[in-house]
Amino acid sequence: MSASFDVVVIGAGAAGLFCASQAGQRGLKVLLLDHSEKVAEKIRISGGGRCNFTNIGTTPAQFLGENPHFCRSALSRYTPQDFVELLQKHAVPFHEKHKGQLFCDRSAEDIINLLLAECALGGVTRWQPCAVKSLDGPAQTGTDFYHIHSDRGLIQTPQIVIATGGLSIPKIGATDFGYRIARQFGLKMIEPKPALVPLTFDGLDWQPFAQLAGLALPVLMETGAADASPKQRKKATVFAEDLLFTHRGLSGPAVLQISSYWQAGEPVRVNLAPGVDLAATLLRTKAGSRKLVANELASLVPSRLAEAWTSTDEALQRPINDATDKALQTLAQRLSDWQLTPNGTEGYKKAEVTTGGVDTRELSSQTMESRQKGLYFIGEVVDVTGWLGGYNFQWAWASGFACAQALAAH
């Protein structure tokens, strides 16, 4: 027994659901299938359960990949405002947090329900759970059709959309399926890596800082050209966000952002007191205070941080008026330009997204179709990765929409 559809979308996450709904509403006969029983788990857990579904400040500048301009076409044709209008159509309440991030007022379930309602409007057939055992291309079938061998039988279609995401968070069903399909049809890949992920540090080196676990503070954090001249350091990637100390290393928005750019073996630099001239302030305070250095420093940075930083140096365990100028200047320098080299990341289990994926040089930026006719790739499986803050969802909507507009009825 076999079934035929105009298009089969594999992967019922953000990009797949949206693409299927838009294609269905254009009159195509659409099948959406996923190996998982649950739909859109990544949406469900995102944004602390409230789903940071887009960012009103989205531009191509917030995306990285081997070809950072690839996303430009799709992003220009489906904007954050377009998705906001869809929420308004479905009466989904939302609010803006800082830096243009939009979240649901109630729950991420509102976004999932919206996408399912849009699929219903398009008459989309959805099979879940439904695993794909193998996939034959037109060259193998000797026709214009792909044959999908699934655990619900044979499916025939002239067009397949791969929306299976990356390797991030395997416990909710992430697999390398999309990458395997790309390789099967001879498409080049950019090596995948965990991104938007906490950084880890060597156990012994990290021991003095592990006691700070749970402490958060605003910082400036950078990577790239970190040991270079001031001129070269202009090329460094810098984020002004919050940092969070953990037992194993560093997390928080600043770290997640920088992790997408960090290369193994490279140091990162952190200014733990941005906007404060620590050296000048400490030297000025020295003239009229008998408080301990740690106590004076605690007025400039969190007290736990001040205590940890001064406790390892005898020259700083004294009243500030007894400390040498050099000791205070060294302290200020270390706090405002803390250099450390991660030994790795927390990996895919904690990564919000995956960088790398299907090489964009193999795809049309207008349609998301690959060099293999009738085979499309959208969302996270493609080598397009956004910053933290709703940008990756906007790429899901935009790439799904661009693809849906290009699909043909048969």
Buried (B, 14 or more C-beta within 10 A) or exposed (E): EEBBBBBBBBBBBBBBBBBBBBBBBBEBBBBBBBBBEEBBBBBBBBBEEBBBBBBBBBEBEBBBBBBBEBBBBBBEEBBBEBBBEBBEEBEBEBEEBEBBBBBBEEBBBBBBEBBBEBBEEBEBBBBEBBBBEEBBBBEEEEEEBBBBEBEBEEBBBBBBBBBBBBBBBEEBBBBBBBBEBBEBBEBBBBEBBBBBBBBBBEEEEBEEBBBBBEBBBBBBBBBBBBEEEEEEBEEBBBBBBBBBBBEBBBBBBBBBBBBBBBEEEBBBBBBBBEEBEBBEBBBEBBEEBEBBBBBBBBEBBBEBBBBBBBEEBEBBBBBBBEBEEEBBBBBBEBBBBBEBBBBBBBBBEBBBBBBBBBBBEBBBBEBBBBEBEBBBBBBBBBBBBBBBBBBBBBBBBBBBBBBBBBBEEB
